[in-house]
Amino acid sequence: MEFPELNVRLPEWLPKLFQGPERVYPSIEERMGLVIELARLNVEKEKAGPFAAAVFEMRTGKLVAPGVNLVLQLNCAILHAEMVAIAMAQKILGTYDLGGPAMPAHEIVINTEPCAMCLGAIPWSGVRRLVCGARDEDARIIGFDEGNKPFDWALSLKNRGIYVVQDMLREEAISVLEEYQSAGGIIYNSRRGSPPAGT
């Protein structure tokens, strides 16, 4: 049996946004503004999930890698924006640990709090800070299944040395979710474990 290659590529329009000089976003508000804009563009240009993320150097604000939700484009349930941004950053920096020795501290900025899968990936990525826009419940309101997460998930990350900032430009982040819903965007949840037909 021959298996296909699994190639993950960002949409063509995304890298074009960052051509030219190195991009630096000094404040976390500017970093979140960028991520919200990427989520909006993913909806407008790809008719795809209203989620984006980016990995930055915490101190300098240097953009390391952006990511957008690629679930619909590539028919792959694990390609949430956070997973894409983390994978891209690790590939660019040549390391599986973004918090490794002699490395600057990195953060991930996401326009909506992480789902259960992405929450699990964040500690393994090595980032030292997570910055969130919209809340988990904002995604659930429009129909997305965020999975089962501990009630005190932010505290559990803090206990692992990952600082969490919530509600950064929350209203602006919510507006992208609402735009996606209004445009009739696909809510691509699984069947939530329902039994196969005929059983």
Residue pairs with C-beta under 8 A, 6 or more apart in sequence:
6 76
8 70
8 74
8 79
8 84
8 87
10 66
10 67
10 68
10 70
10 84
10 88
11 42
11 45
11 46
11 68
11 70
11 73
13 41
13 45
14 38
14 41
14 66
14 68
18 63
18 66
22 62
22 63
23 62
23 63
24 60
24 61
24 62
24 63
25 31
25 34
25 56
25 61
25 63
26 61
27 61
28 109
28 131
28 165
28 168
29 168
29 169
30 61
31 54
31 56
31 61
31 107
31 109
31 131
32 109
32 111
32 131
32 133
32 168
32 169
32 173
33 169
33 172
34 54
34 63
34 66
34 109
35 52
35 53
35 54
35 66
35 109
35 110
35 111
35 133
36 52
36 111
36 133
36 169
36 172
36 173
36 176
37 52
38 52
38 54
38 66
38 68
38 111
39 50
39 51
39 52
39 68
39 69
39 81
39 111
39 173
39 176
40 50
40 176
40 179
41 68
42 48
42 49
42 50
42 51
42 52
42 68
42 69
43 49
43 50
43 176
43 179
43 180
43 183
43 185
46 68
46 72
46 73
47 72
47 183
47 185
48 68
48 69
48 70
48 71
48 72
48 73
49 68
49 69
49 70
49 71
49 72
49 80
49 81
49 180
49 185
49 188
50 69
50 111
50 112
50 176
50 177
50 179
50 180
50 185
51 68
51 69
51 80
51 81
51 110
51 111
51 112
52 66
52 67
52 68
52 69
52 81
52 110
52 111
53 66
53 67
53 68
53 81
53 82
53 84
53 85
53 86
53 108
53 109
53 110
53 111
54 63
54 64
54 65
54 66
54 67
54 85
54 108
54 109
55 63
55 64
55 65
55 67
55 85
55 86
55 88
55 89
55 98
55 106
55 107
55 108
55 109
55 127
56 62
56 63
56 64
56 106
56 107
56 108
56 109
57 64
57 104
57 105
57 106
58 104
58 105
58 106
58 107
58 128
58 129
59 104
59 105
60 104
64 89
64 92
64 93
64 106
65 85
65 88
65 89
65 91
65 92
66 85
66 88
67 81
67 82
67 83
67 84
67 85
67 86
67 87
67 88
68 81
68 84
69 79
69 80
69 81
69 84
70 76
70 79
70 84
71 77
71 79
71 80
71 188
72 186
72 188
77 188
77 190
78 117
80 115
80 117
80 118
81 110
81 111
82 108
82 110
82 114
82 118
82 121
82 122
83 117
83 118
83 121
85 108
86 98
86 108
86 121
86 122
86 125
86 127
89 98
89 106
89 125
90 96
90 98
90 125
93 103
95 103
95 126
96 126
97 103
97 125
97 126
98 106
98 125
98 126
98 127
99 105
99 106
99 126
99 127
99 128
100 126
103 126
105 128
105 129
106 126
106 127
106 128
107 127
107 128
107 129
107 130
107 131
108 122
108 125
108 127
108 129
108 130
108 131
109 131
109 168
110 118
110 130
110 131
110 132
110 133
111 133
111 134
111 173
111 176
112 132
112 133
112 134
112 135
112 136
112 138
112 139
112 173
112 177
113 132
113 134
113 135
113 136
113 139
113 146
113 166
114 122
114 130
114 132
115 136
115 139
115 144
115 145
115 146
115 147
115 149
116 146
116 147
116 148
116 149
117 147
119 149
119 153
119 157
122 130
122 157
122 162
123 157
123 160
123 162
127 162
128 161
128 162
128 163
129 162
129 163
129 164
129 165
130 157
130 162
130 163
130 164
130 165
131 164
131 165
131 168
132 164
132 165
132 166
132 167
132 168
133 167
133 168
133 169
133 170
133 172
133 173
133 174
134 170
134 173
134 174
134 176
134 177
135 166
135 167
135 170
136 146
136 149
138 170
138 173
138 174
138 177
139 146
139 177
140 146
141 177
142 177
142 178
142 180
142 181
142 187
143 181
143 187
143 189
144 187
144 189
145 189
145 190
145 192
150 156
154 164
154 166
157 163
157 164
158 164
